[in-house]
Amino acid sequence: MDLGVRWKLHGDGRTPAPGAVVRPDERLSWPRTIGLGAQHVVAMFGASFVAPVLMGLDPNLAIMMSGVATVIFLLATKGRVPSYLGCSLSFVGVAAVIRASGGTSATVTGAVFVVGVVLFLVGLAVQKFGARIIHAAMPPIVTGAVVMLIGFNLAPVTASTYWPADQWTALLVMLFTGLAVVCLRGFWSRIAIFLGLLFGYGISWVFDRIFGKIHSVSGGTEAVDHWRLDLSAVGKADWIGLPSFHAPSFEWSAILVALPVVIALIAENAGHVKAVGEMTGDNLDGKLGTAISADGAASMLSTAVGGPPNTTYSENIGVMAATRVYSTAAYWAAAGFALLFGLCPKFGAIVAAIPGGVLGGITVILYGMIGLLGAQIWINAKVDLRNPLNLVPAAAGIIIGVGNVSLKFTDNFSLSGIALGTIVVITGYHVLRALAPAHLKSQEPLLDSGTSSYDDKGAAAAKDQSANS
């Protein structure tokens, strides 16, 4: 059986030949391949470690399961789609909503487990019927609006929780991270979030030495005096040990809040497959359903033991474009590094000690970027917002999602925020389209959702590749 775990040596094994790329079934020498694997881990560090911390989950378990998820994905796609699967930021808002209503970590992972099941089934359906079923149910106007409301729904979390913890550190981290994203080139710009975290640790330590303790909210509801950077738990943590596992629990209210994120995950996977296919010259359209179902299966396994859900990481596409190395052998090495980090509780304690002000500065940019990806979907798909058929459901759904508008049905059941906004966008669009006059229903091209939502990946990758060639 071909599992995609055999690679031909590319050229002399040192660097790609001029104008060539190292294809998924090729590799460089093993020392260079292992080094590239480490580079992939660093590229995904920022987002993949910030996400579980923001969701209130164990970062050690998150990194361990990201390695397991990557192995599952590579085996499922038989080594044809190079990808690293890290913790999905799309669920941060969902976790915040569930916890605000009294949910626990088990409730969060239970809700997300169901999302993984749905994503797995969507992948199987795409394998059988083709991507057209996705386009029919979720045209770009719908996908863009849902991604946008998921991102912007997170704004109050930054404004009320992280930023007030240390506003000046948050401001400096925001400025530094923004400069890193814009001014650095190639690989360094791809790890801007990670660099922002390092800068935040450093500036928090300096402020503690200069100004002493800060008086703000830290892990509770009342302001107290505390150190910005508290590493006391790091000294107590073991060097080697298993992360904290727990079983999921299932509540309908939490599941309904989480389900809309399926749309974002479908778009992310489709975009990844399309971008990699364009850069390697392979036609990977036939692998779209497999990639989606593999992501769903990996997320189910991760959340079943208490970890976060996973998704394909665009940061690693940037690394591939910069190095011109698309070898899946490098991703096997990256998965190995992730498993080792997951077995180091001391490392997890360092991640868990990220100061609130640092998270404030990073999430201002990160959450906004998630929301604006929705606008990018519209732009790339040339969605006409002058058409009321597009404008009305998107406008209503986004305001409901961002403003956390609630609709109460009974004393024990209500819909609000992300869940209600998504329902309004999807049902509103299709109902209005059925009732709209003919002149408003001009046929839209059935473009691949990845093309419409993540062409920026391919464009950015091509730009990086030309800049580094």
Secondary structure as UniProt FT lines:
FT   STRAND          8..9
FT   TURN            11..12
FT   TURN            18..19
FT   TURN            24..25
FT   STRAND          26..27
FT   HELIX           30..55
FT   HELIX           59..76
FT   TURN            77..79
FT   STRAND          85..87
FT   HELIX           89..91
FT   HELIX           92..100
FT   TURN            101..102
FT   HELIX           105..129
FT   HELIX           132..137
FT   HELIX           140..152
FT   TURN            153..154
FT   HELIX           155..157
FT   HELIX           158..162
FT   HELIX           163..165
FT   HELIX           167..183
FT   HELIX           186..190
FT   HELIX           192..211
FT   STRAND          214..217
FT   STRAND          223..226
FT   HELIX           232..236
FT   HELIX           252..258
FT   TURN            259..260
FT   HELIX           261..280
FT   HELIX           285..287
FT   HELIX           288..304
FT   TURN            305..306
FT   STRAND          310..312
FT   HELIX           314..323
FT   HELIX           328..342
FT   HELIX           345..352
FT   HELIX           356..381
FT   TURN            385..386
FT   HELIX           388..403
FT   STRAND          406..410
FT   TURN            411..412
FT   STRAND          413..416
FT   HELIX           417..435
FT   HELIX           438..440
FT   HELIX           449..468
//
